């Protein structure tokens, strides 16, 4: 199940094995150089947390929302 950990209980992120049996999600602050950003706009190196606006959704996504929300 899901649980929050206190900062002092978090493992060193670099010590976590790529084949670890447990998944985790990290909220981090990154410095991303402006001059390399244009080369990664189609493949962001770090997703951002934000609310997606309705006008950003495709027709298919809107249809799925209508279908799945009853």
PDB file of N, CA, C, O and CB in Angstrom:
ATOM      1  N   UNK A   1       0.795  -1.178   0.000  1.00  0.00           N
ATOM      2  CA  UNK A   1       0.000   0.000   0.000  1.00  0.00           C
ATOM      3  C   UNK A   1       0.849   1.259   0.000  1.00  0.00           C
ATOM      4  O   UNK A   1       2.071   1.226   0.144  1.00  0.00           O
ATOM      5  CB  UNK A   1      -0.911  -0.011   1.166  1.00  0.00           C
ATOM      6  N   UNK A   2       0.158   2.346  -0.165  1.00  0.00           N
ATOM      7  CA  UNK A   2       0.815   3.647  -0.216  1.00  0.00           C
ATOM      8  C   UNK A   2       1.019   4.187   1.186  1.00  0.00           C
ATOM      9  O   UNK A   2       0.165   4.014   2.055  1.00  0.00           O
ATOM     10  CB  UNK A   2      -0.002   4.637  -1.053  1.00  0.00           C
ATOM     11  N   UNK A   3       2.153   4.842   1.408  1.00  0.00           N
ATOM     12  CA  UNK A   3       2.376   5.543   2.671  1.00  0.00           C
ATOM     13  C   UNK A   3       3.416   6.628   2.464  1.00  0.00           C
ATOM     14  O   UNK A   3       4.317   6.504   1.635  1.00  0.00           O
ATOM     15  CB  UNK A   3       2.825   4.563   3.784  1.00  0.00           C
ATOM     16  N   UNK A   4       3.270   7.695   3.238  1.00  0.00           N
ATOM     17  CA  UNK A   4       4.235   8.786   3.222  1.00  0.00           C
ATOM     18  C   UNK A   4       5.375   8.440   4.164  1.00  0.00           C
ATOM     19  O   UNK A   4       5.164   7.767   5.173  1.00  0.00           O
ATOM     20  CB  UNK A   4       3.571  10.133   3.623  1.00  0.00           C
ATOM     21  N   UNK A   5       6.577   8.894   3.845  1.00  0.00           N
ATOM     22  CA  UNK A   5       7.725   8.706   4.725  1.00  0.00           C
ATOM     23  C   UNK A   5       8.235  10.062   5.180  1.00  0.00           C
ATOM     24  O   UNK A   5       8.179  11.043   4.438  1.00  0.00           O
ATOM     25  CB  UNK A   5       8.847   7.909   4.018  1.00  0.00           C
ATOM     26  N   UNK A   6       8.730  10.102   6.401  1.00  0.00           N
ATOM     27  CA  UNK A   6       9.381  11.310   6.895  1.00  0.00           C
ATOM     28  C   UNK A   6      10.705  11.474   6.155  1.00  0.00           C
ATOM     29  O   UNK A   6      11.308  10.489   5.729  1.00  0.00           O
ATOM     30  CB  UNK A   6       9.603  11.246   8.444  1.00  0.00           C
ATOM     31  N   UNK A   7      11.156  12.714   6.004  1.00  0.00           N
ATOM     32  CA  UNK A   7      12.396  12.979   5.269  1.00  0.00           C
ATOM     33  C   UNK A   7      13.572  12.188   5.812  1.00  0.00           C
ATOM     34  O   UNK A   7      14.402  11.706   5.041  1.00  0.00           O
ATOM     35  CB  UNK A   7      12.719  14.453   5.313  1.00  0.00           C
ATOM     36  N   UNK A   8      13.654  12.049   7.127  1.00  0.00           N
ATOM     37  CA  UNK A   8      14.793  11.331   7.715  1.00  0.00           C
ATOM     38  C   UNK A   8      14.710   9.822   7.514  1.00  0.00           C
ATOM     39  O   UNK A   8      15.669   9.110   7.814  1.00  0.00           O
ATOM     40  CB  UNK A   8      14.884  11.635   9.194  1.00  0.00           C
ATOM     41  N   UNK A   9      13.577   9.319   7.010  1.00  0.00           N
ATOM     42  CA  UNK A   9      13.406   7.883   6.753  1.00  0.00           C
ATOM     43  C   UNK A   9      13.588   7.521   5.275  1.00  0.00           C
ATOM     44  O   UNK A   9      13.580   6.343   4.918  1.00  0.00           O
ATOM     45  CB  UNK A   9      12.026   7.438   7.217  1.00  0.00           C
ATOM     46  N   UNK A  10      13.751   8.528   4.420  1.00  0.00           N
ATOM     47  CA  UNK A  10      13.902   8.261   2.990  1.00  0.00           C
ATOM     48  C   UNK A  10      15.271   7.662   2.686  1.00  0.00           C
ATOM     49  O   UNK A  10      16.276   8.098   3.248  1.00  0.00           O
ATOM     50  CB  UNK A  10      13.699   9.548   2.181  1.00  0.00           C
ATOM     51  N   UNK A  11      15.318   6.666   1.804  1.00  0.00           N
ATOM     52  CA  UNK A  11      16.619   6.138   1.392  1.00  0.00           C
ATOM     53  C   UNK A  11      17.315   7.121   0.456  1.00  0.00           C
ATOM     54  O   UNK A  11      16.676   7.994  -0.131  1.00  0.00           O
ATOM     55  CB  UNK A  11      16.458   4.762   0.705  1.00  0.00           C
ATOM     56  N   UNK A  12      18.603   6.971   0.329  1.00  0.00           N
ATOM     57  CA  UNK A  12      19.345   7.758  -0.661  1.00  0.00           C
ATOM     58  C   UNK A  12      18.831   7.323  -2.035  1.00  0.00           C
ATOM     59  O   UNK A  12      18.901   6.144  -2.380  1.00  0.00           O
ATOM     60  CB  UNK A  12      20.924   7.550  -0.529  1.00  0.00           C
ATOM     61  N   UNK A  13      18.326   8.254  -2.804  1.00  0.00           N
ATOM     62  CA  UNK A  13      17.690   7.930  -4.089  1.00  0.00           C
ATOM     63  C   UNK A  13      18.651   7.194  -5.032  1.00  0.00           C
ATOM     64  O   UNK A  13      18.216   6.383  -5.850  1.00  0.00           O
ATOM     65  CB  UNK A  13      17.183   9.213  -4.762  1.00  0.00           C
ATOM     66  N   UNK A  14      19.934   7.470  -4.922  1.00  0.00           N
ATOM     67  CA  UNK A  14      20.905   6.805  -5.803  1.00  0.00           C
ATOM     68  C   UNK A  14      21.219   5.379  -5.357  1.00  0.00           C
ATOM     69  O   UNK A  14      21.858   4.628  -6.093  1.00  0.00           O
ATOM     70  CB  UNK A  14      22.193   7.613  -5.860  1.00  0.00           C
ATOM     71  N   UNK A  15      20.776   5.000  -4.161  1.00  0.00           N
ATOM     72  CA  UNK A  15      21.050   3.646  -3.680  1.00  0.00           C
ATOM     73  C   UNK A  15      19.928   2.668  -4.034  1.00  0.00           C
ATOM     74  O   UNK A  15      20.049   1.472  -3.766  1.00  0.00           O
ATOM     75  CB  UNK A  15      21.260   3.663  -2.174  1.00  0.00           C
ATOM     76  N   UNK A  16      18.847   3.154  -4.626  1.00  0.00           N
ATOM     77  CA  UNK A  16      17.715   2.290  -4.958  1.00  0.00           C
ATOM     78  C   UNK A  16      18.022   1.536  -6.250  1.00  0.00           C
ATOM     79  O   UNK A  16      18.346   2.141  -7.272  1.00  0.00           O
ATOM     80  CB  UNK A  16      16.402   3.117  -5.100  1.00  0.00           C
ATOM     81  N   UNK A  17      17.917   0.229  -6.191  1.00  0.00           N
ATOM     82  CA  UNK A  17      18.206  -0.625  -7.337  1.00  0.00           C
ATOM     83  C   UNK A  17      17.182  -0.415  -8.449  1.00  0.00           C
ATOM     84  O   UNK A  17      16.001  -0.196  -8.177  1.00  0.00           O
ATOM     85  CB  UNK A  17      18.231  -2.096  -6.912  1.00  0.00           C
ATOM     86  N   UNK A  18      17.630  -0.482  -9.687  1.00  0.00           N
ATOM     87  CA  UNK A  18      16.723  -0.376 -10.830  1.00  0.00           C
ATOM     88  C   UNK A  18      15.748  -1.545 -10.892  1.00  0.00           C
ATOM     89  O   UNK A  18      14.704  -1.451 -11.538  1.00  0.00           O
ATOM     90  CB  UNK A  18      17.518  -0.300 -12.124  1.00  0.00           C
ATOM     91  N   UNK A  19      16.084  -2.646 -10.225  1.00  0.00           N
ATOM     92  CA  UNK A  19      15.218  -3.821 -10.215  1.00  0.00           C
ATOM     93  C   UNK A  19      14.510  -3.987  -8.871  1.00  0.00           C
ATOM     94  O   UNK A  19      14.050  -5.082  -8.550  1.00  0.00           O
ATOM     95  CB  UNK A  19      16.028  -5.073 -10.534  1.00  0.00           C
ATOM     96  N   UNK A  20      14.419  -2.929  -8.093  1.00  0.00           N
ATOM     97  CA  UNK A  20      13.770  -2.997  -6.782  1.00  0.00           C
ATOM     98  C   UNK A  20      12.320  -3.447  -6.932  1.00  0.00           C
ATOM     99  O   UNK A  20      11.655  -3.116  -7.913  1.00  0.00           O
ATOM    100  CB  UNK A  20      13.834  -1.626  -6.070  1.00  0.00           C
ATOM    101  N   UNK A  21      11.846  -4.196  -5.963  1.00  0.00           N
ATOM    102  CA  UNK A  21      10.478  -4.720  -5.989  1.00  0.00           C
ATOM    103  C   UNK A  21       9.448  -3.655  -5.615  1.00  0.00           C
ATOM    104  O   UNK A  21       8.258  -3.829  -5.881  1.00  0.00           O
ATOM    105  CB  UNK A  21      10.355  -5.908  -5.043  1.00  0.00           C
ATOM    106  N   UNK A  22       9.891  -2.552  -4.999  1.00  0.00           N
ATOM    107  CA  UNK A  22       8.970  -1.507  -4.577  1.00  0.00           C
ATOM    108  C   UNK A  22       9.118  -0.299  -5.488  1.00  0.00           C
ATOM    109  O   UNK A  22      10.227   0.092  -5.851  1.00  0.00           O
ATOM    110  CB  UNK A  22       9.220  -1.113  -3.107  1.00  0.00           C
ATOM    111  N   UNK A  23       8.002   0.276  -5.845  1.00  0.00           N
ATOM    112  CA  UNK A  23       8.009   1.509  -6.629  1.00  0.00           C
ATOM    113  C   UNK A  23       7.963   2.692  -5.685  1.00  0.00           C
ATOM    114  O   UNK A  23       7.551   2.571  -4.531  1.00  0.00           O
ATOM    115  CB  UNK A  23       6.820   1.553  -7.623  1.00  0.00           C
ATOM    116  N   UNK A  24       8.387   3.823  -6.185  1.00  0.00           N
ATOM    117  CA  UNK A  24       8.301   5.036  -5.376  1.00  0.00           C
ATOM    118  C   UNK A  24       8.150   6.239  -6.290  1.00  0.00           C
ATOM    119  O   UNK A  24       8.548   6.212  -7.455  1.00  0.00           O
ATOM    120  CB  UNK A  24       9.548   5.191  -4.470  1.00  0.00           C
ATOM    121  N   UNK A  25       7.580   7.270  -5.751  1.00  0.00           N
ATOM    122  CA  UNK A  25       7.421   8.530  -6.457  1.00  0.00           C
ATOM    123  C   UNK A  25       8.099   9.598  -5.631  1.00  0.00           C
ATOM    124  O   UNK A  25       7.910   9.671  -4.417  1.00  0.00           O
ATOM    125  CB  UNK A  25       5.918   8.871  -6.707  1.00  0.00           C
ATOM    126  N   UNK A  26       8.890  10.426  -6.290  1.00  0.00           N
ATOM    127  CA  UNK A  26       9.656  11.462  -5.593  1.00  0.00           C
ATOM    128  C   UNK A  26       9.252  12.832  -6.106  1.00  0.00           C
ATOM    129  O   UNK A  26       9.071  13.030  -7.307  1.00  0.00           O
ATOM    130  CB  UNK A  26      11.174  11.245  -5.776  1.00  0.00           C
ATOM    131  N   UNK A  27       9.114  13.760  -5.197  1.00  0.00           N
ATOM    132  CA  UNK A  27       8.914  15.153  -5.568  1.00  0.00           C
ATOM    133  C   UNK A  27      10.252  15.845  -5.349  1.00  0.00           C
ATOM    134  O   UNK A  27      10.768  15.881  -4.233  1.00  0.00           O
ATOM    135  CB  UNK A  27       7.750  15.832  -4.730  1.00  0.00           C
ATOM    136  N   UNK A  28      10.801  16.389  -6.413  1.00  0.00           N
ATOM    137  CA  UNK A  28      12.133  16.993  -6.337  1.00  0.00           C
ATOM    138  C   UNK A  28      12.137  18.367  -6.992  1.00  0.00           C
ATOM    139  O   UNK A  28      11.259  18.694  -7.790  1.00  0.00           O
ATOM    140  CB  UNK A  28      13.180  16.085  -7.005  1.00  0.00           C
ATOM    141  N   UNK A  29      13.118  19.146  -6.646  1.00  0.00           N
ATOM    142  CA  UNK A  29      13.341  20.434  -7.301  1.00  0.00           C
ATOM    143  C   UNK A  29      14.586  20.287  -8.158  1.00  0.00           C
ATOM    144  O   UNK A  29      15.651  19.925  -7.660  1.00  0.00           O
ATOM    145  CB  UNK A  29      13.495  21.610  -6.257  1.00  0.00           C
ATOM    146  N   UNK A  30      14.451  20.567  -9.444  1.00  0.00           N
ATOM    147  CA  UNK A  30      15.554  20.405 -10.381  1.00  0.00           C
ATOM    148  C   UNK A  30      15.956  21.740 -10.974  1.00  0.00           C
ATOM    149  O   UNK A  30      15.139  22.650 -11.118  1.00  0.00           O
ATOM    150  CB  UNK A  30      15.179  19.428 -11.488  1.00  0.00           C
ATOM    151  N   UNK A  31      17.210  21.835 -11.310  1.00  0.00           N
ATOM    152  CA  UNK A  31      17.693  22.962 -12.098  1.00  0.00           C
ATOM    153  C   UNK A  31      17.894  22.434 -13.507  1.00  0.00           C
ATOM    154  O   UNK A  31      18.658  21.495 -13.730  1.00  0.00           O
ATOM    155  CB  UNK A  31      19.026  23.582 -11.503  1.00  0.00           C
ATOM    156  N   UNK A  32      17.208  23.042 -14.445  1.00  0.00           N
ATOM    157  CA  UNK A  32      17.238  22.585 -15.832  1.00  0.00           C
ATOM    158  C   UNK A  32      17.698  23.755 -16.676  1.00  0.00           C
ATOM    159  O   UNK A  32      17.038  24.793 -16.712  1.00  0.00           O
ATOM    160  CB  UNK A  32      15.835  22.051 -16.305  1.00  0.00           C
ATOM    161  N   UNK A  33      18.797  23.603 -17.339  1.00  0.00           N
ATOM    162  CA  UNK A  33      19.395  24.702 -18.087  1.00  0.00           C
ATOM    163  C   UNK A  33      18.506  25.142 -19.249  1.00  0.00           C
ATOM    164  O   UNK A  33      18.047  24.321 -20.044  1.00  0.00           O
ATOM    165  CB  UNK A  33      20.768  24.296 -18.605  1.00  0.00           C
ATOM    166  N   UNK A  34      18.274  26.441 -19.333  1.00  0.00           N
ATOM    167  CA  UNK A  34      17.390  26.979 -20.371  1.00  0.00           C
ATOM    168  C   UNK A  34      17.854  26.643 -21.785  1.00  0.00           C
ATOM    169  O   UNK A  34      17.025  26.395 -22.661  1.00  0.00           O
ATOM    170  CB  UNK A  34      17.283  28.476 -20.224  1.00  0.00           C
ATOM    171  N   UNK A  35      19.150  26.632 -22.017  1.00  0.00           N
ATOM    172  CA  UNK A  35      19.631  26.422 -23.387  1.00  0.00           C
ATOM    173  C   UNK A  35      19.455  24.988 -23.884  1.00  0.00           C
ATOM    174  O   UNK A  35      19.510  24.758 -25.092  1.00  0.00           O
ATOM    175  CB  UNK A  35      21.085  26.798 -23.472  1.00  0.00           C
ATOM    176  N   UNK A  36      19.244  24.020 -22.993  1.00  0.00           N
ATOM    177  CA  UNK A  36      19.000  22.646 -23.465  1.00  0.00           C
ATOM    178  C   UNK A  36      17.512  22.300 -23.491  1.00  0.00           C
ATOM    179  O   UNK A  36      17.127  21.268 -24.041  1.00  0.00           O
ATOM    180  CB  UNK A  36      19.740  21.647 -22.577  1.00  0.00           C
ATOM    181  N   UNK A  37      16.689  23.139 -22.912  1.00  0.00           N
ATOM    182  CA  UNK A  37      15.257  22.847 -22.865  1.00  0.00           C
ATOM    183  C   UNK A  37      14.632  22.639 -24.244  1.00  0.00           C
ATOM    184  O   UNK A  37      13.856  21.696 -24.399  1.00  0.00           O
ATOM    185  CB  UNK A  37      14.542  23.962 -22.160  1.00  0.00           C
ATOM    186  N   UNK A  38      14.926  23.470 -25.261  1.00  0.00           N
ATOM    187  CA  UNK A  38      14.306  23.265 -26.582  1.00  0.00           C
ATOM    188  C   UNK A  38      14.603  21.897 -27.205  1.00  0.00           C
ATOM    189  O   UNK A  38      13.808  21.414 -28.011  1.00  0.00           O
ATOM    190  CB  UNK A  38      14.771  24.342 -27.525  1.00  0.00           C
ATOM    191  N   UNK A  39      15.706  21.273 -26.860  1.00  0.00           N
ATOM    192  CA  UNK A  39      16.032  19.968 -27.442  1.00  0.00           C
ATOM    193  C   UNK A  39      15.248  18.833 -26.794  1.00  0.00           C
ATOM    194  O   UNK A  39      15.292  17.702 -27.277  1.00  0.00           O
ATOM    195  CB  UNK A  39      17.519  19.697 -27.311  1.00  0.00           C
ATOM    196  N   UNK A  40      14.534  19.116 -25.713  1.00  0.00           N
ATOM    197  CA  UNK A  40      13.802  18.074 -24.994  1.00  0.00           C
ATOM    198  C   UNK A  40      12.309  18.359 -24.867  1.00  0.00           C
ATOM    199  O   UNK A  40      11.635  17.712 -24.065  1.00  0.00           O
ATOM    200  CB  UNK A  40      14.390  17.899 -23.625  1.00  0.00           C
ATOM    201  N   UNK A  41      11.782  19.291 -25.622  1.00  0.00           N
ATOM    202  CA  UNK A  41      10.374  19.659 -25.444  1.00  0.00           C
ATOM    203  C   UNK A  41       9.407  18.526 -25.778  1.00  0.00           C
ATOM    204  O   UNK A  41       8.321  18.463 -25.201  1.00  0.00           O
ATOM    205  CB  UNK A  41      10.051  20.854 -26.299  1.00  0.00           C
ATOM    206  N   UNK A  42       9.770  17.643 -26.684  1.00  0.00           N
ATOM    207  CA  UNK A  42       8.898  16.513 -27.014  1.00  0.00           C
ATOM    208  C   UNK A  42       9.112  15.316 -26.098  1.00  0.00           C
ATOM    209  O   UNK A  42       8.324  14.370 -26.119  1.00  0.00           O
ATOM    210  CB  UNK A  42       9.120  16.094 -28.446  1.00  0.00           C
ATOM    211  N   UNK A  43      10.150  15.348 -25.311  1.00  0.00           N
ATOM    212  CA  UNK A  43      10.463  14.257 -24.397  1.00  0.00           C
ATOM    213  C   UNK A  43      11.025  14.864 -23.110  1.00  0.00           C
ATOM    214  O   UNK A  43      12.239  14.881 -22.910  1.00  0.00           O
ATOM    215  CB  UNK A  43      11.478  13.244 -25.041  1.00  0.00           C
ATOM    216  N   UNK A  44      10.151  15.356 -22.248  1.00  0.00           N
ATOM    217  CA  UNK A  44      10.646  16.003 -21.033  1.00  0.00           C
ATOM    218  C   UNK A  44      11.411  15.023 -20.152  1.00  0.00           C
ATOM    219  O   UNK A  44      10.993  13.881 -19.961  1.00  0.00           O
ATOM    220  CB  UNK A  44       9.487  16.613 -20.248  1.00  0.00           C
ATOM    221  N   UNK A  45      12.515  15.480 -19.630  1.00  0.00           N
ATOM    222  CA  UNK A  45      13.330  14.630 -18.772  1.00  0.00           C
ATOM    223  C   UNK A  45      12.715  14.470 -17.395  1.00  0.00           C
ATOM    224  O   UNK A  45      13.043  13.533 -16.668  1.00  0.00           O
ATOM    225  CB  UNK A  45      14.726  15.195 -18.648  1.00  0.00           C
ATOM    226  N   UNK A  46      11.844  15.362 -17.044  1.00  0.00           N
ATOM    227  CA  UNK A  46      11.172  15.271 -15.754  1.00  0.00           C
ATOM    228  C   UNK A  46       9.750  15.802 -15.915  1.00  0.00           C
ATOM    229  O   UNK A  46       9.558  16.986 -16.195  1.00  0.00           O
ATOM    230  CB  UNK A  46      11.949  16.065 -14.650  1.00  0.00           C
ATOM    231  N   UNK A  47       8.757  14.938 -15.742  1.00  0.00           N
ATOM    232  CA  UNK A  47       7.391  15.423 -15.876  1.00  0.00           C
ATOM    233  C   UNK A  47       7.073  16.455 -14.806  1.00  0.00           C
ATOM    234  O   UNK A  47       7.676  16.457 -13.732  1.00  0.00           O
ATOM    235  CB  UNK A  47       6.404  14.264 -15.800  1.00  0.00           C
ATOM    236  N   UNK A  48       6.140  17.314 -15.101  1.00  0.00           N
ATOM    237  CA  UNK A  48       5.775  18.335 -14.131  1.00  0.00           C
ATOM    238  C   UNK A  48       4.405  18.042 -13.550  1.00  0.00           C
ATOM    239  O   UNK A  48       3.556  17.416 -14.183  1.00  0.00           O
ATOM    240  CB  UNK A  48       5.796  19.724 -14.771  1.00  0.00           C
ATOM    241  N   UNK A  49       4.216  18.514 -12.325  1.00  0.00           N
ATOM    242  CA  UNK A  49       2.933  18.328 -11.668  1.00  0.00           C
ATOM    243  C   UNK A  49       2.088  19.570 -11.937  1.00  0.00           C
ATOM    244  O   UNK A  49       2.416  20.677 -11.510  1.00  0.00           O
ATOM    245  CB  UNK A  49       3.106  18.075 -10.130  1.00  0.00           C
ATOM    246  N   UNK A  50       1.003  19.352 -12.651  1.00  0.00           N
ATOM    247  CA  UNK A  50       0.111  20.464 -12.949  1.00  0.00           C
ATOM    248  C   UNK A  50      -1.252  19.917 -13.332  1.00  0.00           C
ATOM    249  O   UNK A  50      -1.401  18.727 -13.610  1.00  0.00           O
ATOM    250  CB  UNK A  50       0.683  21.353 -14.078  1.00  0.00           C
ATOM    251  N   UNK A  51      -2.221  20.775 -13.343  1.00  0.00           N
ATOM    252  CA  UNK A  51      -3.566  20.389 -13.748  1.00  0.00           C
ATOM    253  C   UNK A  51      -3.692  20.624 -15.253  1.00  0.00           C
ATOM    254  O   UNK A  51      -3.434  21.724 -15.740  1.00  0.00           O
ATOM    255  CB  UNK A  51      -4.656  21.192 -12.952  1.00  0.00           C
ATOM    256  N   UNK A  52      -4.088  19.593 -15.976  1.00  0.00           N
ATOM    257  CA  UNK A  52      -4.257  19.685 -17.426  1.00  0.00           C
ATOM    258  C   UNK A  52      -5.584  20.377 -17.706  1.00  0.00           C
ATOM    259  O   UNK A  52      -6.620  20.005 -17.155  1.00  0.00           O
ATOM    260  CB  UNK A  52      -4.206  18.272 -18.100  1.00  0.00           C
ATOM    261  N   UNK A  53      -5.542  21.383 -18.565  1.00  0.00           N
ATOM    262  CA  UNK A  53      -6.746  22.132 -18.924  1.00  0.00           C
ATOM    263  C   UNK A  53      -7.529  21.369 -19.987  1.00  0.00           C
ATOM    264  O   UNK A  53      -6.958  20.631 -20.790  1.00  0.00           O
ATOM    265  CB  UNK A  53      -6.382  23.553 -19.431  1.00  0.00           C
ATOM    266  N   UNK A  54      -8.824  21.557 -19.977  1.00  0.00           N
ATOM    267  CA  UNK A  54      -9.705  20.852 -20.915  1.00  0.00           C
ATOM    268  C   UNK A  54      -9.313  21.104 -22.368  1.00  0.00           C
ATOM    269  O   UNK A  54      -9.392  20.197 -23.196  1.00  0.00           O
ATOM    270  CB  UNK A  54     -11.153  21.276 -20.695  1.00  0.00           C
ATOM    271  N   UNK A  55      -8.891  22.324 -22.682  1.00  0.00           N
ATOM    272  CA  UNK A  55      -8.541  22.629 -24.075  1.00  0.00           C
ATOM    273  C   UNK A  55      -7.235  21.966 -24.511  1.00  0.00           C
ATOM    274  O   UNK A  55      -6.874  22.036 -25.685  1.00  0.00           O
ATOM    275  CB  UNK A  55      -8.433  24.132 -24.263  1.00  0.00           C
ATOM    276  N   UNK A  56      -6.528  21.330 -23.589  1.00  0.00           N
ATOM    277  CA  UNK A  56      -5.300  20.603 -23.930  1.00  0.00           C
ATOM    278  C   UNK A  56      -5.572  19.134 -24.243  1.00  0.00           C
ATOM    279  O   UNK A  56      -4.681  18.421 -24.703  1.00  0.00           O
ATOM    280  CB  UNK A  56      -4.296  20.706 -22.788  1.00  0.00           C
ATOM    281  N   UNK A  57      -6.783  18.688 -23.998  1.00  0.00           N
ATOM    282  CA  UNK A  57      -7.139  17.290 -24.222  1.00  0.00           C
ATOM    283  C   UNK A  57      -7.534  17.051 -25.675  1.00  0.00           C
ATOM    284  O   UNK A  57      -8.099  17.919 -26.340  1.00  0.00           O
ATOM    285  CB  UNK A  57      -8.279  16.876 -23.292  1.00  0.00           C
ATOM    286  N   UNK A  58      -7.222  15.855 -26.142  1.00  0.00           N
ATOM    287  CA  UNK A  58      -7.643  15.473 -27.495  1.00  0.00           C
ATOM    288  C   UNK A  58      -9.129  15.112 -27.474  1.00  0.00           C
ATOM    289  O   UNK A  58      -9.721  14.924 -26.412  1.00  0.00           O
ATOM    290  CB  UNK A  58      -6.790  14.275 -28.032  1.00  0.00           C
ATOM    291  N   UNK A  59      -9.711  15.020 -28.653  1.00  0.00           N
ATOM    292  CA  UNK A  59     -11.111  14.611 -28.762  1.00  0.00           C
ATOM    293  C   UNK A  59     -11.301  13.230 -28.154  1.00  0.00           C
ATOM    294  O   UNK A  59     -12.290  12.987 -27.462  1.00  0.00           O
ATOM    295  CB  UNK A  59     -11.571  14.617 -30.234  1.00  0.00           C
ATOM    296  N   UNK A  60     -10.370  12.334 -28.406  1.00  0.00           N
ATOM    297  CA  UNK A  60     -10.444  10.976 -27.856  1.00  0.00           C
ATOM    298  C   UNK A  60     -10.434  11.005 -26.327  1.00  0.00           C
ATOM    299  O   UNK A  60     -11.209  10.289 -25.692  1.00  0.00           O
ATOM    300  CB  UNK A  60      -9.272  10.119 -28.378  1.00  0.00           C
ATOM    301  N   UNK A  61      -9.576  11.814 -25.737  1.00  0.00           N
ATOM    302  CA  UNK A  61      -9.518  11.905 -24.280  1.00  0.00           C
ATOM    303  C   UNK A  61     -10.828  12.445 -23.710  1.00  0.00           C
ATOM    304  O   UNK A  61     -11.313  11.953 -22.691  1.00  0.00           O
ATOM    305  CB  UNK A  61      -8.349  12.796 -23.848  1.00  0.00           C
ATOM    306  N   UNK A  62     -11.395  13.447 -24.360  1.00  0.00           N
ATOM    307  CA  UNK A  62     -12.675  14.004 -23.909  1.00  0.00           C
ATOM    308  C   UNK A  62     -13.788  12.965 -24.023  1.00  0.00           C
ATOM    309  O   UNK A  62     -14.642  12.869 -23.142  1.00  0.00           O
ATOM    310  CB  UNK A  62     -13.037  15.261 -24.727  1.00  0.00           C
ATOM    311  N   UNK A  63     -13.779  12.184 -25.112  1.00  0.00           N
ATOM    312  CA  UNK A  63     -14.772  11.119 -25.279  1.00  0.00           C
ATOM    313  C   UNK A  63     -14.639  10.076 -24.176  1.00  0.00           C
ATOM    314  O   UNK A  63     -15.642   9.591 -23.653  1.00  0.00           O
ATOM    315  CB  UNK A  63     -14.620  10.452 -26.657  1.00  0.00           C
ATOM    316  N   UNK A  64     -13.402   9.732 -23.820  1.00  0.00           N
ATOM    317  CA  UNK A  64     -13.180   8.767 -22.743  1.00  0.00           C
ATOM    318  C   UNK A  64     -13.699   9.294 -21.410  1.00  0.00           C
ATOM    319  O   UNK A  64     -14.294   8.547 -20.634  1.00  0.00           O
ATOM    320  CB  UNK A  64     -11.694   8.432 -22.628  1.00  0.00           C
ATOM    321  N   UNK A  65     -13.477  10.564 -21.146  1.00  0.00           N
ATOM    322  CA  UNK A  65     -13.980  11.163 -19.904  1.00  0.00           C
ATOM    323  C   UNK A  65     -15.499  11.049 -19.855  1.00  0.00           C
ATOM    324  O   UNK A  65     -16.064  10.654 -18.835  1.00  0.00           O
ATOM    325  CB  UNK A  65     -13.544  12.651 -19.790  1.00  0.00           C
ATOM    326  N   UNK A  66     -16.159  11.395 -20.959  1.00  0.00           N
ATOM    327  CA  UNK A  66     -17.622  11.308 -21.018  1.00  0.00           C
ATOM    328  C   UNK A  66     -18.096   9.869 -20.820  1.00  0.00           C
ATOM    329  O   UNK A  66     -19.041   9.617 -20.072  1.00  0.00           O
ATOM    330  CB  UNK A  66     -18.137  11.850 -22.361  1.00  0.00           C
ATOM    331  N   UNK A  67     -17.436   8.933 -21.491  1.00  0.00           N
ATOM    332  CA  UNK A  67     -17.832   7.525 -21.424  1.00  0.00           C
ATOM    333  C   UNK A  67     -17.618   6.946 -20.024  1.00  0.00           C
ATOM    334  O   UNK A  67     -18.481   6.236 -19.509  1.00  0.00           O
ATOM    335  CB  UNK A  67     -17.047   6.707 -22.451  1.00  0.00           C
ATOM    336  N   UNK A  68     -16.476   7.245 -19.411  1.00  0.00           N
ATOM    337  CA  UNK A  68     -16.132   6.633 -18.131  1.00  0.00           C
ATOM    338  C   UNK A  68     -16.766   7.322 -16.925  1.00  0.00           C
ATOM    339  O   UNK A  68     -16.855   6.731 -15.848  1.00  0.00           O
ATOM    340  CB  UNK A  68     -14.649   6.629 -17.967  1.00  0.00           C
ATOM    341  N   UNK A  69     -17.204   8.559 -17.100  1.00  0.00           N
ATOM    342  CA  UNK A  69     -17.799   9.263 -15.962  1.00  0.00           C
ATOM    343  C   UNK A  69     -19.319   9.096 -15.905  1.00  0.00           C
ATOM    344  O   UNK A  69     -19.981   9.634 -15.018  1.00  0.00           O
ATOM    345  CB  UNK A  69     -17.450  10.741 -16.027  1.00  0.00           C
ATOM    346  N   UNK A  70     -19.848   8.355 -16.847  1.00  0.00           N
ATOM    347  CA  UNK A  70     -21.267   8.038 -16.822  1.00  0.00           C
ATOM    348  C   UNK A  70     -22.066   9.054 -17.466  1.00  0.00           C
ATOM    349  O   UNK A  70     -23.289   8.931 -17.527  1.00  0.00           O
ATOM    350  CB  UNK A  70     -21.745   7.852 -15.472  1.00  0.00           C
TER     351      UNK A  70
END
